[in-house]
Amino acid sequence: MDGIFLDYDDPLFGVIVFFIIVFVASFLTYSYNIYKEKVARSEYKELLNRFGIGNLDEADYVHLYKTYNLPFDSILLLATSFVYKGDYNKSISIYLTLLEHVQDKVKKEELLELLGTTYFKGGFLKRSVDIFLKLLEFSPRNQTALKYLLICYEKLKEYDKAFDVLESLKELNIDTKEEKIYILLLKIINDPLLTFEKKTYQVLQIYSSEPKTARVVAQYLLTYNKELFWKNVTTFNLINILDLLWYINFNDIDFDVVKSNEFLEQIYAAKGYLICDKASHIVDLDILALLYTHNKELRQKVDLGFEFVCNNCKKIHPMYESRCPHCHTILSLGTKAKLIKRIKIEENISLQ
């Protein structure tokens, strides 16, 4: 019977005790890790729930990034979602907070790029400029930074700086010919030292060499010299400025010029200003003209509306802009007319 029991000095006893200790230690470690993971998942779930209702603090993102090793791209996706919601200040705060903790150069560049574009979308142009200039200090060939910097300087009317950016883009083998002409046109129009006569001469010179500037030139002439606009009206693509022609005040229309151009006659027949029995290639104009003749009551309920389609990205915009708000291509919006229900202003005015 003595052989059944192990003596404390028996080597086999020591091996058994060792394995017992290892097993207990492993079990305790495993149990502790499960408990720790359970707590972590609970905290993580709580943070995500808070994010779902838009209550994450900036520090929470850093906490997710540093404590739970949430991928950097996932953090950016969470933060960038605020941009799509229009909460630019929230996104900006998150990017700024992350910048304090991220050391990797590539990640810092990505954060600065996102921060600069978010400042831009939020209308903080000066801050956007500062961020993109900072980004270009250690990444001088960053095309996104240069392109946004160009647009910022354009909007801020700092045209000489815009020309400097165009030179940098040219060095990167990017075609800047049209951009240069466009910026030059804006600089001339907004130059306070040029006389009106010199401005008009130079504007028309640019238009003669670059027809794509037609819309900008037409708007300029309609604002400052309607007589000269009507002298040059037939040189424009009338379809692309149809909305401008449609909204001109009756007293500002040169009907001598109108009667010498069939399409202009059709436009103002649709407005009810004159009679024209010739059909146009825009069906909506013909419908409005016919309604004036056959159903004036119905004609008072409909009108011509406009939308603008970018020839580059194909996005539709309710208002014309010289630079597409979506893809930022210059002079790319085409005009499209459509029938709409007329809204009477007096219906929306309270009588109380």
C-alpha positions in Angstrom: 0.0 0.0 0.0 2.9 2.3 0.6 3.6 2.3 -3.1 0.3 3.9 -3.9 1.1 7.2 -2.1 3.8 9.6 -3.4 6.4 10.8 -1.0 7.0 14.6 -0.9 10.6 13.8 -2.0 9.3 11.8 -5.0 10.1 13.7 -8.3 6.8 12.7 -9.8 5.0 14.6 -6.9 6.9 17.7 -7.9 5.8 17.4 -11.5 2.2 17.0 -10.6 2.3 20.0 -8.3 3.9 22.0 -11.1 1.2 21.1 -13.6 -1.5 21.9 -11.0 0.0 25.4 -10.4 0.3 26.0 -14.1 -3.3 24.9 -14.6 -4.6 27.1 -11.8 -2.5 30.1 -13.1 -3.7 29.6 -16.6 -7.3 29.2 -15.5 -7.1 32.4 -13.4 -5.4 34.3 -16.2 -8.0 33.1 -18.7 -10.9 34.0 -16.3 -9.4 37.4 -15.7 -9.0 38.0 -19.5 -12.6 37.0 -20.1 -13.7 39.4 -17.4 -11.5 42.2 -18.7 -12.8 41.6 -22.3 -16.4 41.6 -21.0 -15.9 44.9 -19.3 -14.1 46.3 -22.3 -16.9 45.2 -24.6 -19.5 46.8 -22.3 -17.6 50.1 -22.3 -17.1 49.9 -26.0 -20.8 49.2 -26.6 -21.7 52.1 -24.3 -19.5 54.4 -26.4 -21.0 53.2 -29.6 -24.5 53.7 -28.2 -23.5 57.2 -27.3 -22.1 57.8 -30.8 -25.4 56.6 -32.2 -27.2 59.6 -30.7 -24.3 62.0 -31.4 -23.0 62.4 -27.9 -19.4 61.2 -28.3 -16.8 63.6 -26.8 -13.5 64.2 -28.6 -11.7 62.3 -25.9 -13.8 59.3 -26.5 -12.4 58.9 -30.0 -8.8 59.0 -28.7 -9.9 56.5 -26.0 -11.2 54.1 -28.6 -8.0 54.6 -30.7 -5.5 54.1 -27.8 -7.3 51.8 -25.4 -9.2 49.5 -27.7 -6.9 49.7 -30.7 -9.8 50.6 -33.0 -8.3 51.0 -36.5 -7.3 54.6 -37.4 -9.5 54.4 -40.6 -12.5 53.4 -38.4 -12.0 56.4 -36.2 -11.8 58.7 -39.3 -15.0 57.1 -40.6 -16.8 57.7 -37.4 -15.5 61.3 -37.2 -16.2 62.1 -40.9 -19.8 61.0 -40.5 -20.4 64.3 -38.8 -19.3 66.1 -41.9 -22.2 64.4 -43.8 -24.5 65.5 -41.1 -23.4 69.1 -41.4 -21.9 69.1 -37.9 -18.5 70.6 -39.1 -17.5 71.9 -35.7 -17.8 68.4 -34.2 -15.6 66.9 -36.9 -13.1 69.7 -36.6 -12.7 69.1 -32.9 -12.2 65.4 -33.3 -9.5 65.9 -36.0 -7.7 68.4 -33.9 -7.8 66.1 -30.9 -6.5 63.2 -32.9 -3.7 65.3 -34.3 -2.3 65.7 -30.8 -1.9 61.9 -30.4 -1.1 60.6 -33.8 2.7 60.4 -34.6 2.7 58.7 -37.9 3.5 61.1 -40.7 1.1 59.6 -43.2 -1.7 59.7 -40.7 -1.0 63.3 -39.8 -1.1 64.2 -43.5 -4.4 62.5 -43.9 -5.8 64.2 -40.8 -4.6 67.7 -41.9 -6.2 67.1 -45.3 -9.5 66.1 -43.7 -9.3 69.1 -41.3 -8.6 71.5 -44.2 -11.4 70.3 -46.3 -13.8 70.3 -43.3 -12.9 73.9 -42.6 -13.5 74.7 -46.2 -17.0 73.0 -46.2 -17.8 74.8 -43.0 -17.0 78.2 -44.6 -13.9 78.8 -42.4 -11.7 79.8 -45.4 -8.9 81.5 -43.6 -8.5 78.5 -41.3 -8.6 76.2 -44.2 -5.8 78.2 -45.9 -3.7 77.9 -42.7 -4.1 74.1 -42.5 -3.3 73.5 -46.2 -0.2 75.8 -46.0 0.9 73.7 -43.0 0.3 70.5 -44.9 2.3 71.8 -47.8 5.3 72.4 -45.6 6.0 68.7 -45.3 4.1 67.5 -48.3 4.7 70.2 -51.0 3.3 68.0 -53.8 0.0 67.3 -52.2 -2.5 68.1 -55.0 -5.6 68.1 -52.8 -4.0 70.8 -50.6 -3.0 72.9 -53.7 -6.4 72.6 -55.4 -8.4 73.6 -52.2 -5.9 76.4 -51.6 -6.6 77.7 -55.1 -10.3 77.7 -54.5 -9.9 79.4 -51.1 -7.8 82.2 -52.6 -10.4 82.6 -55.3 -13.3 82.9 -52.8 -11.2 85.3 -50.7 -10.4 87.4 -53.9 -6.7 87.0 -53.3 -6.0 86.4 -57.0 -2.2 86.9 -56.9 -1.8 84.1 -54.4 -4.2 82.0 -56.6 -1.8 82.5 -59.5 1.1 81.3 -57.3 -0.8 78.1 -56.6 -1.5 77.6 -60.3 2.3 77.8 -60.9 2.8 75.0 -58.4 0.1 72.9 -60.0 1.7 73.5 -63.4 5.0 72.1 -62.1 3.1 68.9 -61.2 2.1 68.6 -64.9 -1.5 69.7 -64.3 -3.2 71.6 -67.1 -4.0 75.1 -65.6 -4.8 77.0 -68.8 -8.5 77.4 -68.2 -8.1 78.1 -64.5 -5.6 80.9 -65.3 -8.0 82.5 -67.7 -10.9 82.2 -65.2 -8.9 83.7 -62.3 -7.6 86.5 -64.6 -11.2 87.3 -65.5 -12.3 87.4 -61.9 -9.3 89.6 -61.0 -10.2 92.1 -63.8 -13.9 92.2 -62.7 -13.0 92.8 -59.1 -10.1 95.2 -59.6 -11.0 98.5 -57.9 -8.3 100.5 -59.7 -9.4 99.7 -63.2 -11.9 102.0 -64.9 -15.2 100.6 -66.1 -14.1 101.1 -69.7 -10.9 99.2 -69.3 -12.6 96.4 -67.4 -15.2 96.0 -70.1 -12.6 96.0 -72.8 -10.5 93.4 -71.1 -13.5 91.2 -70.2 -14.7 91.2 -73.8 -11.1 90.4 -75.0 -11.0 87.4 -72.7 -14.4 86.2 -73.9 -13.3 86.4 -77.5 -10.3 84.2 -76.8 -12.1 81.8 -74.4 -15.9 81.2 -75.2 -16.3 79.1 -72.0 -16.2 82.4 -70.0 -19.5 83.4 -71.7 -21.7 83.0 -68.6 -19.4 85.1 -66.4 -19.1 87.8 -69.0 -22.9 87.9 -69.6 -23.6 88.3 -65.9 -21.0 91.1 -65.7 -22.5 93.0 -68.6 -26.1 92.5 -67.3 -25.0 94.0 -64.0 -22.9 96.9 -65.3 -23.9 97.6 -68.9 -27.2 96.2 -70.2 -26.9 98.1 -73.4 -23.6 96.4 -74.2 -25.1 93.1 -73.2 -27.8 93.4 -75.8 -25.3 94.4 -78.5 -23.4 91.2 -77.8 -26.3 88.9 -76.8 -26.3 86.9 -80.0 -22.6 86.0 -79.5 -23.6 84.0 -76.3 -25.0 80.5 -76.2 -28.5 81.6 -75.4 -29.6 78.3 -73.9 -26.8 78.4 -71.3 -27.9 81.9 -70.2 -31.6 81.2 -70.6 -32.3 81.8 -66.9 -30.6 85.2 -67.1 -32.7 86.2 -70.1 -35.9 84.9 -68.4 -35.4 87.0 -65.2 -34.5 90.3 -66.9 -36.9 93.1 -66.0 -39.3 94.1 -68.7 -37.9 97.6 -68.9 -34.4 96.3 -69.4 -35.2 94.2 -72.5 -34.1 95.6 -75.9 -37.1 94.5 -78.0 -35.4 95.7 -81.2 -32.7 93.1 -80.6 -35.2 90.5 -79.5 -37.3 90.8 -82.7 -34.2 90.2 -84.8 -33.6 86.9 -83.2 -36.0 84.0 -83.4 -35.0 82.3 -80.2 -35.2 85.5 -78.2 -38.7 86.0 -79.6 -39.7 82.6 -78.4 -38.4 83.2 -74.9 -40.3 86.4 -74.5 -43.4 85.0 -76.1 -43.3 82.4 -73.3 -43.1 85.3 -70.9 -46.2 86.8 -72.5 -44.3 89.9 -73.6 -45.0 89.4 -77.3 -46.6 87.0 -79.8 -44.5 84.5 -81.7 -46.1 81.6 -83.7 -42.8 79.9 -84.4 -42.0 76.7 -82.4 -38.8 76.5 -80.5 -36.6 73.5 -79.8 -37.5 73.8 -76.1 -40.9 72.3 -75.6 -41.5 74.0 -72.2 -41.2 77.4 -73.9 -43.8 76.5 -76.5 -46.2 75.2 -73.8 -46.1 78.5 -71.9 -46.5 80.5 -75.1 -49.6 78.4 -76.1 -51.1 78.8 -72.7 -50.9 82.6 -73.0 -53.0 82.3 -76.2 -55.4 79.6 -75.2 -55.6 79.3 -71.4 -54.4 82.4 -69.5 -55.8 81.2 -66.2 -53.7 78.0 -66.3 -50.7 80.0 -67.5 -50.8 82.0 -64.3 -50.3 78.8 -62.3 -47.2 77.6 -64.1 -43.8 79.1 -64.7 -40.3 78.2 -66.0 -37.8 77.0 -63.5 -34.1 76.1 -63.9 -31.6 73.6 -62.7 -27.9 73.3 -63.5 -26.1 70.1 -64.5 -22.3 69.8 -64.2 -20.9 68.5 -67.4 -18.1 66.8 -65.5 -19.6 65.1 -62.5 -23.2 65.2 -63.7 -24.5 66.5 -60.4 -27.6 68.7 -60.5 -27.6 72.0 -58.6 -30.5 74.4 -58.0 -28.4 77.5 -58.5 -25.7 78.5 -60.9 -22.1 78.7 -59.7 -19.1 79.3 -61.8 -17.4 76.5 -60.1 -19.3 73.2 -59.5 -20.0 72.9 -55.8 -19.4 69.1 -56.0 -16.3 68.5 -58.1 -15.0 72.1 -58.2 -14.7 72.2 -62.0 -14.9 75.7 -63.4 -17.5 76.8 -65.9 -19.0 73.3 -66.2 -22.7 73.9 -65.3 -25.2 73.7 -68.1 -28.7 75.2 -67.9 -31.8 73.1 -68.0 -35.3 74.6 -68.1 -38.4 72.8 -66.7 -42.0 73.7 -66.0 -42.8 74.4 -62.3 -45.8 75.4 -60.3 -45.8 79.2 -59.8 -45.6 80.3 -56.2 -47.5 83.4 -55.4 -45.6 85.5 -52.8 -48.8 86.9 -51.3 -49.9 83.4 -50.4 -47.0 83.1 -48.0 -47.6 86.4 -46.2 -49.5 86.4 -43.0 -52.4 88.8 -42.9 -52.2 89.1 -39.1 
